[in-house]
């Protein structure tokens, strides 16, 4: 069907209007998707006000927030957990959002919700791993999580979330789990990997045994950014550590510093070769540590009662690591 010049003009005007409307819809949908992404664990970190509003909306029917949602900084976290703040500050806490939920007007039972913004997933994992014990019942929340009674502990991206209940009844457990699910769904996760979780060999690794130390690993002030874990070797458990340095020279200096430490506080240091691998055997007086360098990596095994087992385990650990 042919169109007149007038009808053609009207037609293209209508098409232009449709195109503009489609563009507006696309932009709106894009903004909505970004907003939903932030609320479902895949977008940017919410600002503190949005996080407080989210916590305000958490209470289920029959529950309410006692007083108000509170925010704490590194400067005043001691006001809430005096004596326990050091752990979070050591891992670079940026801010903590806190609220107490109570059932109606009762003082009991209650549930405390704490959301720690640790700035990076590595820092958040460090705090989570420091407070986690082996064998805790796991949960399918966040990157990793577990529960103890009716209390829940979750690592989600740069956040560490604790849901602490006043008792362990079935009802409180159900309420707490609901709060944990809502908080985890709202908080984003950048997906930034934690290097040590993939760098440490998986074979024979004890589940949930990896810990990250930002500083002072194994009580040594020169051991920073270090991961520790445990491995099963027959009937024995072997503790191991791994740290990545800026350069091979820095890794070599760390091994030398460790040897000096053992020379001062241990029973003796011996350099040896095992199947072409250079190792440093440290007699700690009743147990043995064996350390090594591999490119930028410094690693080893600790507190092994049998010298031969310590050397064999360290050499096997070395072989399983990729050069950095």
DOKE-388420 format. One record per residue (C-alpha): residue in three letters; x, y, z. Coordinates in steps of 0.05 Angstrom, whole numbers, plus 5000, padded with zeros to 4 digits. Layout:
N
ALAXYZ...
***
This chain:
324
UNK500050005000UNK502750684980UNK502951265029UNK501751995012UNK507052505029UNK502852735088UNK501652035114UNK509051865105UNK510952465148UNK505952255202UNK508451545197UNK515751735210UNK513852205266UNK510251635299UNK516251185288UNK520851715319UNK516251755379UNK516250995386UNK523850995381UNK524451525435UNK519651155480UNK523650505469UNK530050875487UNK526951145551UNK524450445569UNK531350145556UNK534750665600UNK529650555655UNK530549805652UNK538049885654UNK537650315716UNK532849825748UNK537449245732UNK543349605763UNK539249755825UNK536949035830UNK544048795820UNK546249205879UNK540648895920UNK542148175899UNK549548125912UNK552648305845UNK553149075842UNK556749625878UNK556949685954UNK550850065981UNK552050726015UNK551450726092UNK544651046090UNK541850516042UNK544849976085UNK541550266147UNK534950296111UNK535749576090UNK536949356161UNK530949756184UNK526649346137UNK529148666161UNK524748526222UNK519447986208UNK512248046232UNK511848106307UNK518948366314UNK521849066316UNK528449426322UNK530449626392UNK532250366394UNK535050466323UNK540050216272UNK547050446292UNK553450536253UNK560350476281UNK567150686253UNK574150466272UNK574351056321UNK568350846363UNK567550096352UNK570450006422UNK564050306449UNK560249686427UNK565249126432UNK570749366478UNK576148836479UNK573748526413UNK574749116366UNK582148976353UNK580748386308UNK576348786260UNK580949386261UNK587048946245UNK583548736181UNK581749446160UNK574449516179UNK571250126146UNK564450136182UNK559749686220UNK552149706217UNK548749436279UNK541649306303UNK538148916358UNK531548586341UNK526548426395UNK520048056395UNK514448566407UNK516048926472UNK519648346506UNK526748426527UNK527547676512UNK528747376463UNK533047826420UNK537547776359UNK543548216344UNK545348356271UNK552348616255UNK554648776185UNK562048936179UNK564449296117UNK571649056111UNK573049426045UNK575648806008UNK573648076003UNK580647876028UNK579848276092UNK572748006103UNK575147296093UNK580747426143UNK575847616198UNK571047056179UNK576746546180UNK579546806246UNK572846686282UNK571146026247UNK572645366280UNK573444716242UNK567444266236UNK562044796243UNK555544636206UNK555844986138UNK550445416106UNK548945566033UNK549546316042UNK554646816015UNK561446565994UNK562046156058UNK557946106122UNK556445676182UNK551945676243UNK552745526316UNK545945386347UNK541445956326UNK547146426309UNK549746526238UNK556346756209UNK557046946136UNK562547186089UNK559547576031UNK564447945987UNK567348526027UNK562448406084UNK562547976146UNK555647866176UNK553947586244UNK546947416268UNK547447296343UNK541347006379UNK539847036454UNK537746296455UNK537545696409UNK530145536403UNK527345296337UNK523445946328UNK529446386341UNK533645966294UNK528446046239UNK527946796250UNK535446876250UNK536346476187UNK531146906153UNK534847536173UNK541347226147UNK538247066080UNK535347766071UNK541848116090UNK546047676045UNK541347775986UNK541848525993UNK549348596001UNK553448585937UNK559548155921UNK564548415871UNK567047715856UNK574247925871UNK577947275885UNK581847115948UNK588546875923UNK590346395978UNK583945985971UNK586045775900UNK593545795909UNK593645295967UNK593244585940UNK586544255948UNK589043535953UNK588443276025UNK586643976051UNK582443966114UNK575744306098UNK574845006127UNK581945026155UNK584545606113UNK585846246152UNK588546916127UNK593047356169UNK593948076145UNK599748156194UNK603547776248UNK602147086221UNK604546546268UNK606247096317UNK611847366273UNK611848106256UNK615347996189UNK610147496164UNK604647906130UNK599247726080UNK599846986099UNK595146406092UNK595345796137UNK591745136130UNK592044396148UNK593143766107UNK591943036122UNK598042606113UNK596241896130UNK594341896204UNK597542576215UNK595343296204UNK600543776177UNK599944536187UNK602344936127UNK603145666109UNK603746066044UNK605346796030UNK606247165965UNK611447725964UNK612648305916UNK618847975885UNK623347365890UNK628447795926UNK623147985978UNK621347245986UNK628647065995UNK629347606048UNK623347326085UNK626346626087UNK632846916112UNK629047296166UNK625446656187UNK632146296192UNK634846856236UNK628746806281UNK629746056290UNK637146176303UNK635146636360UNK629446236390UNK629945526363UNK634844956370UNK638245006302UNK637645146227UNK639844686171UNK639544816096UNK638344186056UNK636243935987UNK630543455975UNK629643205904UNK632743855877UNK628444295923UNK632144765971UNK629144736041UNK630745046108UNK629844556166UNK628344906232UNK629044516297UNK624044836344UNK625744376403UNK620843796401UNK617943956332UNK620444176264UNK618644726215UNK621044686142UNK620745316099UNK622345466027UNK622145985971UNK619045875902UNK619446495860UNK615447025897UNK612546505945UNK614646336015UNK611645716045UNK612745126090UNK610144656143UNK610044776218UNK610244406284UNK611343716255UNK613743216307UNK617542766258UNK623443076220UNK622942616160UNK615442736153UNK616543486157UNK621643476101UNK617443026057UNK611143436068UNK614744096053UNK617643815988UNK610843555966UNK607744225983UNK613044585941UNK611644135881UNK604244275884UNK605145035881UNK605445425816UNK611045935807UNK608946655820
***
